[in-house]
């Protein structure tokens, strides 16, 4: 029953995020200072290109975490981060990572944002936990 409730909450979060209108505020401001869940996200070495990469998401915490396929991609121009426009809808696919486990996820930039140009980027990924805490984690990269 607990897993069903967790799954239901996860689906509701994805639906709410998918239906929410875009805001012009800087997404970097929504990253909370002290997350209660302990997650490490990084791009797997050798997988970054201008149209894709592979992320490794390691759950270092004590509870199961979850996330969807959606991510936010930002580019730095003149020291200001700007969100790129997403051209496609996201699937409702969900991933769950138990405590101490790792999940690898393919990220296709071209499918949602087009082929990336040279520049400094920030990928924001929303992660939620059974405790209902939700945080955005970022991965920075340069092409």
Buried (B, 14 or more C-beta within 10 A) or exposed (E): EEEEEBEEBBBEBBEEBEEEEEEEEEBBEBEEEEBEBBBEBEBEEEBBEEEBBBBBBBBEBEBBBBBBBBBBBBBBEEEEBEBBEBEEEBEEEBBBBEBEEEBEBEBEBEEBBBEBEEEEBBBBBBBBBBBEBBBBBBBEBEE
